[in-house]
Amino acid sequence: MGRLTTRVPVTRIALGETDAAARRRADTLVVEEPLEIRIGGEPLTVTMRTPGHDLELAAGFLVSEGVIGAGGDVRSAIHCGAPGTGAVGTAAIGPLLPIGPGAGGTIPATENTYNVLDIALAPGLAAPVTDIARNFYATSSCGVCGTASIDAIEKRSRFDVSTDAATAAASVIAGLPPALRTGQAVFDKTGGLHAAALFDAATGELLVLREDVGRHNAVDKVVGWALLEDRLPLTGTVLQVSGRASFELVQKAVMAGIPILSAVSAPSSLAVELAAASGLTLVGFVRGSSMNVYSRPDRIAV
């Protein structure tokens, strides 16, 4: 696990207070650092993220890009020395261990704070295009920055969510945001973190939860976990996110075979269009006992 939080001195101002010394204190912030993802030694993208679960993040990103779709598609991954780290080249940090069930690959056993991850794909699997038109810098607030056009974003998923027979009771959906919030350990310390979690649609059982400074990164970590556990497609599940439902989050859900996406805030118009076209159930403004269902309402049982 990487560095999740850091402490910084702050001056707290409250109207009516006069003792300046009493206002000087330490505050806990979530860490934001770049992660460069490489495929076979070739740079693919850089994203700003909260360190930790880097392999899941990279794997989930590659699923959303249509590059991989099963655990066995990732052969190995190593953290590499970036400029200023004191490491040389792309030496692996520590002995290599199996990635996960069905993956057939390896990752370093020793924890580290390096910000470059080099992934080797399975033999015969084509690497993504890495020319100047494809490379882009993804900020923590935008998962599709630099992509040339909407046509380039709307990739064909390996999985057809429109045929998923999953249903979820409205009462189950209503209970997901509180369950997500309960599991946000780092948010409790910092107040500045997005979260995404995967739940069983029928029972509401929590399967996995991830936090990150970027909302699309949190989803990538969830999807990457599922890929490394050989659980794709994620039929019969609900993806719950802590903020709004953007186009890229709907895309990531579709690419992972998730039939239901639930958000505590509003969706964008393009997110609704993509959800409707893909046959994904999109739920927004899930607050208390109410919610808005924007597409495929037949999956939500009242």
Backbone as numpy.savetxt, mean C-alpha at the origin, in Angstrom:
# Nx Ny Nz CAx CAy CAz Cx Cy Cz
12.24 -4.34 10.37 11.40 -3.15 10.37 12.28 -1.91 10.37
11.95 -0.94 9.54 12.74 0.28 9.46 12.34 1.27 10.54
12.84 2.49 10.38 12.53 3.54 11.34 11.13 4.08 11.07
10.22 3.88 11.99 8.84 4.30 11.79 8.58 5.71 12.30
9.21 6.08 13.41 8.98 7.38 14.01 10.30 8.02 14.41
10.24 9.33 14.62 11.39 10.07 15.11 10.90 11.16 16.05
11.78 11.62 16.92 11.41 12.67 17.89 12.09 13.98 17.51
11.32 15.06 17.53 11.87 16.38 17.21 11.39 17.38 18.25
12.19 18.42 18.54 11.74 19.46 19.47 10.74 20.39 18.80
9.70 20.77 19.53 8.71 21.70 19.01 8.39 22.74 20.08
7.83 23.84 19.63 7.30 24.85 20.54 5.79 24.84 20.40
5.12 24.43 21.45 3.67 24.35 21.42 3.08 25.67 21.89
2.19 26.21 21.08 1.56 27.49 21.42 0.09 27.24 21.74
-0.33 27.69 22.91 -1.73 27.62 23.30 -2.16 28.99 23.81
-3.22 29.51 23.26 -3.69 30.84 23.66 -3.96 30.87 25.16
-3.42 31.89 25.81 -3.61 32.04 27.24 -2.41 31.61 28.06
-1.50 30.80 27.46 -0.30 30.40 28.19 0.74 31.51 28.12
1.48 31.69 29.22 2.51 32.74 29.27 3.90 32.20 29.52
4.02 30.98 29.99 5.32 30.40 30.31 5.90 29.74 29.07
6.85 30.43 28.39 7.43 29.91 27.16 8.19 28.62 27.39
8.87 28.51 28.53 9.66 27.31 28.80 8.79 26.07 28.86
7.58 26.22 29.34 6.69 25.08 29.48 6.18 24.59 28.14
6.32 25.45 27.10 5.79 25.07 25.80 6.81 24.32 24.95
8.07 24.26 25.40 9.10 23.56 24.64 9.07 22.07 25.00
8.86 21.22 24.02 8.73 19.80 24.29 9.12 19.00 23.06
9.18 17.67 23.22 9.46 16.78 22.09 8.17 16.27 21.48
8.19 16.11 20.17 7.02 15.60 19.47 7.46 14.40 18.62
6.55 13.44 18.47 6.84 12.25 17.69 6.26 12.40 16.29
7.11 12.22 15.29 6.70 12.33 13.90 6.89 11.00 13.19
6.05 10.77 12.18 6.24 9.60 11.34 7.40 9.86 10.39
8.20 8.86 10.13 9.36 8.99 9.24 8.91 8.89 7.79
9.46 9.75 6.95 9.24 9.69 5.51 10.60 9.68 4.83
10.87 8.63 4.06 12.15 8.49 3.36 11.90 7.92 1.97
12.82 8.17 1.03 12.65 7.62 -0.31 13.00 6.13 -0.35
12.32 5.40 -1.21 12.69 4.03 -1.52 12.81 3.93 -3.04
14.00 3.57 -3.50 14.20 3.31 -4.92 13.98 1.83 -5.18
13.09 1.52 -6.10 12.82 0.14 -6.47 13.55 -0.16 -7.78
14.35 -1.22 -7.76 15.07 -1.64 -8.96 14.60 -3.05 -9.35
14.63 -3.32 -10.62 14.33 -4.66 -11.13 15.57 -5.16 -11.86
16.18 -6.21 -11.33 17.39 -6.74 -11.94 18.50 -5.73 -12.06
18.60 -4.84 -11.08 19.63 -3.83 -11.08 19.28 -2.55 -11.81
18.16 -2.53 -12.53 17.76 -1.35 -13.28 16.75 -0.53 -12.48
17.00 0.77 -12.27 16.05 1.61 -11.52 14.68 1.64 -12.21
13.63 1.48 -11.42 12.27 1.53 -11.94 11.53 2.77 -11.46
11.52 3.00 -10.15 10.80 4.15 -9.60 11.33 4.48 -8.22
11.00 5.68 -7.76 11.30 6.11 -6.39 10.00 6.58 -5.76
9.72 6.09 -4.58 8.52 6.51 -3.86 8.91 6.98 -2.47
8.20 7.96 -1.96 8.40 8.42 -0.60 7.50 7.58 0.30
8.12 6.92 1.30 7.36 5.99 2.13 7.84 6.01 3.57
7.07 5.37 4.44 7.50 5.10 5.81 8.26 3.78 5.77
9.54 3.75 6.19 10.31 2.50 6.13 9.63 1.37 6.88
9.85 0.18 6.38 9.22 -1.01 6.95 8.35 -1.69 5.93
8.40 -3.02 5.87 7.63 -3.80 4.90 7.95 -3.36 3.47
9.24 -3.06 3.22 9.64 -2.56 1.91 9.40 -3.57 0.80
9.64 -4.85 1.07 9.41 -5.87 0.04 7.94 -5.96 -0.31
7.08 -5.88 0.70 5.64 -5.87 0.44 5.26 -4.66 -0.40
5.83 -3.51 -0.08 5.54 -2.29 -0.82 5.92 -2.45 -2.29
7.14 -2.94 -2.53 7.60 -3.11 -3.91 6.78 -4.16 -4.64
6.47 -5.26 -3.97 5.69 -6.33 -4.59 4.29 -5.85 -4.94
3.67 -5.12 -4.01 2.34 -4.59 -4.27 2.34 -3.60 -5.41
3.39 -2.78 -5.48 3.51 -1.82 -6.58 3.60 -2.56 -7.92
4.37 -3.64 -7.96 4.53 -4.40 -9.19 3.24 -5.11 -9.59
2.44 -5.51 -8.59 1.12 -6.08 -8.90 0.24 -5.02 -9.56
0.22 -3.82 -8.98 -0.62 -2.76 -9.52 -0.17 -2.31 -10.90
1.12 -2.52 -11.21 1.64 -2.19 -12.53 1.45 -3.32 -13.54
0.90 -4.46 -13.08 0.66 -5.56 -13.98 1.89 -6.38 -14.31
2.98 -6.19 -13.54 4.23 -6.90 -13.81 4.20 -8.31 -13.25
3.64 -8.48 -12.05 3.59 -9.79 -11.39 2.17 -10.03 -10.87
1.89 -11.31 -10.56 0.56 -11.62 -10.04 0.53 -12.83 -9.14
1.72 -13.40 -8.85 1.79 -14.57 -7.97 3.10 -14.54 -7.21
3.11 -15.19 -6.04 4.29 -15.17 -5.20 5.54 -15.67 -5.90
5.38 -16.69 -6.75 6.51 -17.25 -7.45 7.12 -16.34 -8.48
6.47 -15.21 -8.78 7.01 -14.26 -9.76 8.20 -13.49 -9.21
8.38 -13.47 -7.88 9.52 -12.79 -7.25 10.53 -13.85 -6.83
11.71 -13.84 -7.45 12.72 -14.84 -7.13 13.55 -14.45 -5.91
13.98 -13.18 -5.84 14.78 -12.72 -4.71 14.71 -11.21 -4.61
15.14 -10.69 -3.48 15.19 -9.24 -3.28 16.28 -8.93 -2.27
17.04 -7.88 -2.55 18.07 -7.45 -1.60 18.01 -5.95 -1.42
18.25 -5.49 -0.19 18.48 -4.08 0.04 19.89 -3.76 -0.40
20.04 -2.60 -1.05 21.33 -2.23 -1.62 21.86 -0.97 -0.97
23.17 -0.81 -1.04 23.80 0.39 -0.53 23.57 1.56 -1.46
22.96 2.60 -0.97 22.76 3.80 -1.76 23.84 4.80 -1.42
24.00 5.85 -2.23 25.03 6.85 -1.93 24.89 7.40 -0.53
25.99 7.42 0.20 25.98 7.97 1.56 25.74 6.95 2.63
25.45 5.68 2.26 25.19 4.67 3.27 26.46 3.98 3.73
27.52 4.13 2.95 28.77 3.47 3.29 28.87 2.08 2.71
27.82 1.61 2.06 27.85 0.29 1.43 28.35 0.42 0.01
28.83 -0.67 -0.54 29.40 -0.65 -1.88 28.50 -1.44 -2.81
28.15 -0.85 -3.97 27.41 -1.57 -4.99 26.06 -2.04 -4.48
25.74 -3.30 -4.77 24.44 -3.85 -4.40 24.62 -5.08 -3.53
25.53 -5.00 -2.58 25.77 -6.14 -1.70 24.56 -6.40 -0.82
24.20 -7.65 -0.69 23.09 -8.01 0.19 23.49 -7.82 1.63
22.53 -7.45 2.45 22.79 -7.22 3.87 22.35 -8.45 4.64
23.30 -9.26 5.06 22.97 -10.44 5.84 22.63 -11.63 4.96
22.46 -12.81 5.58 22.11 -14.01 4.82 20.72 -13.90 4.22
20.49 -14.62 3.13 19.20 -14.57 2.46 18.27 -15.64 3.01
16.99 -15.26 3.17 15.98 -16.17 3.71 14.84 -16.30 2.72
14.02 -17.35 2.82 12.86 -17.48 1.94 11.92 -16.29 2.08
11.33 -15.86 0.95 10.41 -14.74 0.97 9.10 -15.12 1.66
8.50 -16.21 1.28 7.21 -16.57 1.87 6.63 -17.76 1.16
5.46 -18.22 1.58 4.84 -19.40 0.98 4.67 -19.26 -0.52
5.23 -20.21 -1.26 5.04 -20.23 -2.70 5.92 -19.28 -3.47
6.67 -18.43 -2.76 7.44 -17.41 -3.47 8.71 -17.96 -4.07
9.35 -18.89 -3.38 10.56 -19.50 -3.91 11.72 -18.55 -4.01
11.70 -17.45 -3.25 12.76 -16.46 -3.35 13.35 -16.14 -2.01
14.13 -15.06 -1.95 14.85 -14.73 -0.73 14.88 -13.24 -0.48
15.03 -12.88 0.81 15.27 -11.50 1.22 16.33 -11.53 2.31
16.97 -10.38 2.59 17.98 -10.36 3.64 17.39 -10.65 5.00
18.10 -11.39 5.83 17.63 -11.70 7.18 17.85 -10.55 8.13
18.91 -9.76 7.92 19.27 -8.69 8.84 18.48 -7.42 8.54
17.91 -6.83 9.57 17.21 -5.57 9.37 18.20 -4.46 9.02
17.76 -3.50 8.22 18.65 -2.41 7.83 17.82 -1.19 7.52
18.48 -0.10 7.25 17.78 1.14 6.97 18.09 1.63 5.56
18.46 0.75 4.68 18.79 1.15 3.32 17.53 1.50 2.55
17.68 2.40 1.58 16.55 2.93 0.84 16.56 2.53 -0.63
17.23 1.43 -0.95 17.21 0.88 -2.31 16.88 -0.60 -2.21
15.88 -1.05 -2.97 15.50 -2.45 -2.97 15.58 -2.97 -4.40
16.39 -4.00 -4.61 16.58 -4.59 -5.93 15.88 -5.95 -5.96
14.95 -6.09 -6.88 14.15 -7.32 -6.99 14.54 -8.08 -8.24
14.70 -9.38 -8.09 14.93 -10.27 -9.23 13.64 -11.03 -9.49
13.15 -10.94 -10.72 11.93 -11.64 -11.09 12.24 -13.08 -11.46
11.22 -13.91 -11.45 11.39 -15.31 -11.79 11.87 -15.46 -13.23
12.62 -16.51 -13.53 13.11 -16.73 -14.90 11.95 -16.75 -15.90
12.16 -16.08 -17.02 11.14 -16.03 -18.06 10.12 -14.94 -17.91
10.15 -14.21 -16.78 9.20 -13.13 -16.55 9.78 -11.83 -17.07
9.07 -11.16 -17.94 9.58 -9.94 -18.56 9.63 -8.80 -17.55
10.74 -8.08 -17.55 10.87 -6.90 -16.69 10.08 -5.75 -17.27
9.61 -4.83 -16.43 8.87 -3.68 -16.96 9.79 -2.77 -17.76
9.19 -1.99 -18.64 9.95 -1.03 -19.43 10.50 0.05 -18.51
11.76 0.41 -18.70 12.39 1.40 -17.82 12.99 2.56 -18.60
12.37 2.91 -19.74 12.89 4.05 -20.49 12.42 5.34 -19.84
12.80 6.46 -20.40 12.54 7.76 -19.76 11.04 8.05 -19.68
10.25 7.49 -20.61 8.81 7.73 -20.57 8.13 6.94 -19.47
8.78 5.85 -19.02 8.17 4.99 -18.01 8.58 5.36 -16.60
9.83 5.81 -16.42 10.29 6.14 -15.08 9.54 7.34 -14.53
9.24 7.32 -13.26 8.58 8.45 -12.64 8.88 8.49 -11.16
8.70 9.67 -10.58 8.91 9.88 -9.17 7.56 9.93 -8.50
7.27 9.01 -7.61 5.95 8.92 -6.98 6.03 9.53 -5.58
5.30 10.61 -5.35 5.30 11.23 -4.03 4.38 10.44 -3.12
4.41 10.78 -1.82 3.58 10.07 -0.86 2.10 10.42 -1.00
1.78 11.43 -1.81 0.38 11.81 -1.97 -0.18 11.41 -3.32
0.64 10.88 -4.22 0.16 10.57 -5.56 0.79 9.30 -6.06
-0.03 8.30 -6.34 0.51 7.03 -6.78 0.73 6.93 -8.26
0.29 7.92 -9.06 0.40 7.81 -10.50 1.07 9.02 -11.12
1.84 9.79 -10.33 2.50 10.98 -10.84 3.43 10.62 -11.99
3.37 11.38 -13.07 4.27 11.19 -14.18 3.78 10.19 -15.20
2.69 9.48 -14.93 2.17 8.55 -15.90 1.62 9.33 -17.09
1.90 8.84 -18.29 1.64 9.65 -19.47 0.16 9.92 -19.71
-0.70 8.94 -19.46 -2.11 9.14 -19.79 -2.97 8.18 -19.00
-4.28 8.46 -18.99 -5.22 7.56 -18.32 -5.16 6.17 -18.96
-4.97 6.12 -20.26 -4.88 4.82 -20.94 -3.74 3.98 -20.38
-2.64 4.62 -19.99 -1.50 3.89 -19.45 -1.80 3.38 -18.05
-2.71 4.05 -17.35 -3.04 3.66 -15.98 -4.02 2.49 -15.96
-4.98 2.52 -16.87 -6.03 1.50 -16.90 -5.48 0.20 -17.50
-4.78 -0.55 -16.69 -4.17 -1.79 -17.15 -5.16 -2.94 -17.01
-4.98 -3.95 -17.83 -5.84 -5.12 -17.75 -5.41 -5.99 -16.58
-6.30 -6.23 -15.67 -5.98 -7.06 -14.51 -6.00 -8.53 -14.89
-5.19 -9.32 -14.20 -5.23 -10.77 -14.39 -6.50 -11.36 -13.78
-7.18 -10.57 -12.94 -8.32 -11.08 -12.20 -9.57 -10.27 -12.53
-10.71 -10.95 -12.66 -11.97 -10.30 -13.00 -12.82 -10.15 -11.73
-12.79 -8.96 -11.14 -13.54 -8.77 -9.89 -15.04 -8.74 -10.13
-15.47 -8.51 -11.37 -16.91 -8.43 -11.63 -17.62 -9.75 -11.40
-16.88 -10.85 -11.46 -17.49 -12.17 -11.28 -17.40 -12.68 -9.84
-16.80 -11.90 -8.96 -16.65 -12.32 -7.56 -18.02 -12.30 -6.89
-18.40 -13.42 -6.29 -19.72 -13.55 -5.68 -19.76 -13.07 -4.24
-18.70 -12.42 -3.78 -18.63 -11.98 -2.39 -19.74 -10.98 -2.05
-20.27 -11.11 -0.83 -21.19 -10.13 -0.29 -20.76 -9.78 1.13
-21.14 -8.60 1.57 -20.81 -8.17 2.93 -22.02 -7.46 3.51
-22.32 -7.76 4.74 -23.42 -7.07 5.41 -23.03 -5.62 5.66
-24.00 -4.73 5.54 -23.73 -3.32 5.80 -23.18 -3.12 7.21
-23.65 -3.94 8.14 -23.16 -3.83 9.52 -21.68 -4.20 9.62
-21.24 -5.15 8.77 -19.81 -5.51 8.75 -18.99 -4.35 8.20
-19.45 -3.76 7.10 -18.74 -2.62 6.51 -18.65 -1.46 7.51
-19.74 -1.21 8.21 -19.76 -0.12 9.19 -18.75 -0.33 10.30
-18.43 -1.58 10.60 -17.49 -1.86 11.68 -16.04 -1.86 11.26
-15.76 -1.73 9.96 -14.37 -1.80 9.50 -13.53 -0.56 9.84
-14.05 0.67 9.67 -13.23 1.83 10.05 -12.81 1.83 11.52
-13.69 1.51 12.49 -13.23 1.42 13.87 -12.17 0.33 14.07
-12.33 -0.80 13.38 -11.34 -1.87 13.49 -10.01 -1.43 12.91
-10.05 -0.69 11.80 -8.83 -0.15 11.20 -8.15 0.82 12.15
-8.93 1.71 12.71 -8.37 2.72 13.61 -7.75 2.08 14.85
-8.36 1.04 15.37 -7.84 0.35 16.55 -6.46 -0.24 16.28
-6.23 -0.66 15.05 -4.95 -1.29 14.72 -3.86 -0.34 14.31
-4.12 0.97 14.30 -3.12 1.95 13.85 -2.20 2.35 14.99
-1.23 1.51 15.28 -0.32 1.76 16.40 0.54 2.99 16.18
1.06 3.17 14.96 1.95 4.31 14.70 1.16 5.60 14.63
-0.07 5.54 14.12 -0.92 6.73 14.09 -1.16 7.25 15.50
-1.33 6.35 16.45 -1.55 6.75 17.84 -0.40 7.60 18.36
0.82 7.34 17.86 1.99 8.07 18.33 2.21 9.37 17.56
1.78 9.43 16.29 2.13 10.55 15.43 0.95 11.36 14.93
-0.21 10.72 14.75 -1.37 11.42 14.21 -1.23 11.77 12.74
-0.24 11.21 12.04 0.01 11.60 10.66 0.30 10.45 9.75
-0.59 9.46 9.69 -0.30 8.26 8.93 -1.58 7.71 8.30
-1.46 7.24 7.07 -2.56 6.54 6.42 -2.50 5.06 6.78
-3.62 4.38 6.59 -3.66 2.95 6.85 -4.55 2.27 5.83
-4.25 1.00 5.58 -5.10 0.15 4.75 -5.13 -1.22 5.39
-6.28 -1.87 5.31 -6.41 -3.19 5.91 -7.29 -4.06 5.04
-7.01 -5.35 5.09 -7.78 -6.33 4.34 -8.62 -7.13 5.32
-9.92 -7.26 5.02 -10.85 -7.98 5.88 -11.58 -9.06 5.08
-11.97 -10.11 5.76 -12.84 -11.11 5.17 -14.23 -10.49 5.02
-14.79 -10.53 3.82 -16.07 -9.86 3.56 -17.21 -10.47 4.35
-17.20 -11.78 4.53 -18.33 -12.44 5.18 -18.32 -12.26 6.69
-17.13 -12.31 7.29 -17.03 -12.31 8.76 -16.51 -11.00 9.34
-15.84 -10.18 8.53 -15.20 -8.98 9.05 -13.89 -9.25 9.74
-13.35 -10.46 9.61 -12.07 -10.80 10.24 -10.92 -10.02 9.60
-10.08 -9.41 10.43 -8.91 -8.69 9.94 -7.85 -9.68 9.48
-7.39 -9.51 8.24 -6.36 -10.38 7.67 -4.98 -9.75 7.75
-4.89 -8.46 7.45 -3.61 -7.76 7.52 -3.87 -6.26 7.54
-3.01 -5.52 8.23 -3.12 -4.06 8.30 -1.74 -3.46 8.13
-1.64 -2.41 7.34 -0.38 -1.72 7.13 -0.59 -0.21 7.21
0.43 0.49 7.73 0.41 1.95 7.81 1.54 2.51 6.96
1.33 3.73 6.45 2.38 4.40 5.69 2.01 5.87 5.54
3.04 6.69 5.33 2.80 8.11 5.11 2.05 8.35 3.80
2.14 7.41 2.88 1.41 7.50 1.62 0.26 6.52 1.59
-0.92 6.98 1.23 -2.09 6.09 1.25 -1.96 4.99 0.21
-1.38 5.30 -0.96 -1.21 4.25 -1.96 -0.13 3.27 -1.53
0.87 3.72 -0.76 1.89 2.82 -0.24 1.29 1.82 0.75
0.39 2.30 1.59 -0.25 1.41 2.56 -0.99 0.29 1.84
-1.68 0.64 0.75 -2.39 -0.38 -0.03 -1.40 -1.32 -0.71
-0.31 -0.77 -1.26 0.69 -1.63 -1.89 1.26 -2.64 -0.89
1.47 -2.21 0.35 2.00 -3.14 1.36 1.01 -4.25 1.66
-0.27 -3.93 1.68 -1.30 -4.96 1.90 -1.31 -5.95 0.73
-1.30 -5.41 -0.49 -1.32 -6.28 -1.67 -0.03 -7.09 -1.76
1.10 -6.45 -1.43 2.37 -7.17 -1.46 2.39 -8.31 -0.44
1.81 -8.07 0.73 1.71 -9.15 1.73 0.93 -10.32 1.14
-0.17 -10.03 0.48 -1.00 -11.09 -0.08 -0.24 -11.85 -1.17
0.49 -11.14 -2.00 1.25 -11.81 -3.06 2.31 -12.74 -2.47
3.05 -12.24 -1.47 4.11 -13.05 -0.88 3.56 -14.23 -0.09
2.29 -14.15 0.33 1.63 -15.26 0.98 0.88 -16.15 -0.02
1.03 -15.83 -1.30 0.38 -16.59 -2.38 -1.14 -16.60 -2.23
-1.72 -15.43 -1.95 -3.16 -15.34 -1.72 -3.89 -14.58 -2.82
-3.21 -14.23 -3.89 -3.88 -13.54 -4.99 -4.56 -14.57 -5.91
-5.76 -14.26 -6.44 -6.53 -13.04 -6.24 -7.22 -13.02 -4.87
-7.49 -11.82 -4.39 -8.06 -11.66 -3.05 -9.59 -11.70 -3.11
-10.11 -12.81 -3.58 -11.56 -12.97 -3.65 -12.16 -12.99 -2.25
-13.39 -12.50 -2.16 -14.11 -12.54 -0.89 -13.56 -11.63 0.18
-12.90 -10.54 -0.21 -12.30 -9.63 0.77 -12.79 -8.20 0.57
-12.56 -7.40 1.61 -12.83 -5.97 1.57 -11.54 -5.24 1.90
-11.18 -4.26 1.07 -10.05 -3.39 1.36 -10.58 -2.12 2.00
-10.20 -1.85 3.25 -10.63 -0.66 3.97 -9.46 0.32 4.01
-9.72 1.57 3.62 -8.68 2.60 3.64 -9.11 3.74 4.56
-8.12 4.45 5.08 -8.38 5.45 6.12 -8.76 6.81 5.57
-8.60 7.03 4.26 -8.90 8.34 3.70 -9.90 8.26 2.58
-9.64 9.02 1.53 -10.54 9.04 0.38 -10.21 7.89 -0.56
-11.12 7.63 -1.49 -10.91 6.59 -2.49 -10.56 7.24 -3.81
-9.30 7.20 -4.16 -8.83 7.81 -5.40 -8.81 6.79 -6.53
-8.57 7.27 -7.74 -8.50 6.39 -8.90 -7.45 5.31 -8.71
-6.25 5.69 -8.23 -5.18 4.71 -8.12 -5.48 3.63 -7.08
-6.24 3.96 -6.03 -6.59 2.94 -5.05 -7.59 1.94 -5.62
-8.53 2.42 -6.43 -9.45 1.51 -7.10 -8.68 0.61 -8.05
-7.74 1.20 -8.79 -6.93 0.42 -9.72 -6.17 -0.69 -8.99
-5.56 -0.34 -7.87 -4.78 -1.33 -7.11 -5.67 -2.46 -6.60
-6.88 -2.12 -6.17 -7.82 -3.15 -5.71 -8.20 -4.08 -6.85
-8.49 -3.52 -8.01 -8.86 -4.33 -9.17 -7.71 -5.24 -9.58
-6.50 -4.69 -9.61 -5.35 -5.48 -10.03 -5.05 -6.63 -9.08
-5.47 -6.51 -7.82 -5.25 -7.56 -6.84 -6.44 -8.50 -6.71
-7.50 -8.24 -7.47 -8.68 -9.10 -7.41 -9.53 -8.88 -6.17
-9.52 -7.68 -5.62 -10.33 -7.34 -4.44 -11.69 -6.84 -4.91
-12.79 -7.46 -4.50 -14.10 -7.08 -5.03 -14.75 -5.87 -4.37
-14.34 -5.52 -3.14 -14.99 -4.43 -2.41 -13.94 -3.50 -1.84
-14.09 -2.21 -2.10 -13.21 -1.18 -1.54 -14.06 -0.23 -0.72
-13.67 -0.04 0.54 -14.42 0.82 1.47 -13.51 1.93 1.96
-14.03 3.16 1.99 -13.25 4.32 2.40 -14.04 5.15 3.40
-13.35 5.78 4.32 -14.04 6.62 5.31 -14.41 7.98 4.73
-13.80 8.33 3.59 -14.06 9.64 3.00 -14.61 9.47 1.60
-14.53 10.53 0.81 -15.18 10.57 -0.50 -14.34 9.89 -1.58
-14.98 9.35 -2.60 -14.26 8.91 -3.78 -14.16 10.05 -4.79
-13.26 9.93 -5.73 -13.21 10.88 -6.83 -14.12 10.38 -7.95
-14.45 11.27 -8.89 -15.33 10.88 -10.00 -14.69 9.78 -10.84
-13.37 9.87 -11.05 -12.68 8.87 -11.86 -12.62 7.53 -11.14
-12.53 7.56 -9.81 -12.54 6.32 -9.04 -13.87 5.60 -9.21
-14.96 6.35 -9.19 -16.29 5.75 -9.37 -16.43 5.18 -10.77
-15.94 5.91 -11.77 -16.02 5.43 -13.15 -15.26 4.12 -13.32
-14.05 4.05 -12.77 -13.25 2.84 -12.90 -13.88 1.68 -12.13
-14.41 1.95 -10.94 -15.05 0.91 -10.15 -16.25 0.33 -10.90
-17.07 1.20 -11.47 -18.26 0.74 -12.20 -17.87 -0.06 -13.43
-16.84 0.40 -14.15 -16.41 -0.29 -15.36 -15.79 -1.64 -15.04
-15.17 -1.77 -13.86 -14.47 -3.00 -13.49 -15.35 -3.98 -12.74
-16.52 -3.55 -12.29 -17.37 -4.42 -11.49 -16.96 -4.50 -10.04
-16.26 -3.49 -9.56 -15.85 -3.43 -8.15 -16.89 -2.67 -7.35
-17.16 -3.12 -6.14 -18.07 -2.40 -5.24 -17.28 -1.33 -4.50
-17.68 -0.08 -4.69 -16.98 1.05 -4.06 -17.91 1.71 -3.05
-17.46 1.75 -1.80 -18.24 2.34 -0.71 -17.45 3.51 -0.14
-18.12 4.64 0.06 -17.47 5.82 0.62 -18.25 6.40 1.77
-17.62 7.34 2.47 -18.23 8.01 3.63 -18.77 6.99 4.63
-17.96 5.96 4.92 -18.38 4.96 5.90 -18.12 5.52 7.28
-19.16 6.05 7.87 -19.05 6.74 9.15 -20.26 6.39 10.01
-19.99 5.81 11.17 -21.09 5.42 12.04 -21.94 4.35 11.38
-23.24 4.62 11.28 -24.16 3.64 10.72 -24.54 3.94 9.28
-23.86 4.91 8.65 -24.23 5.28 7.29 -23.05 5.12 6.34
-23.37 5.01 5.05 -22.35 4.88 4.01 -23.01 5.13 2.66
-22.20 5.48 1.67 -22.67 5.63 0.31 -22.05 4.54 -0.55
-22.88 3.81 -1.30 -22.39 2.78 -2.20 -22.46 3.33 -3.62
-21.31 3.44 -4.28 -21.23 4.12 -5.57 -21.28 3.17 -6.76
-21.00 1.89 -6.55 -21.03 0.92 -7.64 -21.28 -0.47 -7.08
-21.90 -1.32 -7.85 -22.23 -2.69 -7.47 -22.81 -2.79 -6.05
-23.94 -2.11 -5.80 -24.54 -2.16 -4.48 -25.11 -3.54 -4.13
-25.21 -4.42 -5.12 -25.77 -5.75 -4.86 -24.90 -6.57 -3.90
-23.64 -6.18 -3.75 -22.77 -6.92 -2.84 -22.95 -6.51 -1.38
-23.66 -5.43 -1.11 -23.83 -4.96 0.27 -25.23 -5.33 0.74
-25.29 -6.23 1.71 -26.58 -6.71 2.21 -27.03 -5.85 3.38
-28.24 -5.33 3.29 -28.78 -4.46 4.35 -29.54 -5.32 5.37
